[in-house]
């Protein structure tokens, strides 16, 4: 026997930031730590990393982090 779900809801949050910000700098430094592996093992072209660095230094470029999402529900009562 299956029971449905009630009270279903979800919310997601993401930080939005611009190139040259502290968030952008954190990403540049983090990607820098794994750049060689991304190119050698992950198939990421060096030109793509160069483009990433250009965008993340440009204060007119805005982007966001991944969205963190939470979903909630309750099991419907058995009547």
Secondary structure, DSSP 8 states (H G I E B T S, - for coil): ----EEEEEEEEE--EEETTSHHHHHHHHHHHHHHHHHHHTS---HHHHHHHHHHHH-TT-EEE---EEEEEEEE----
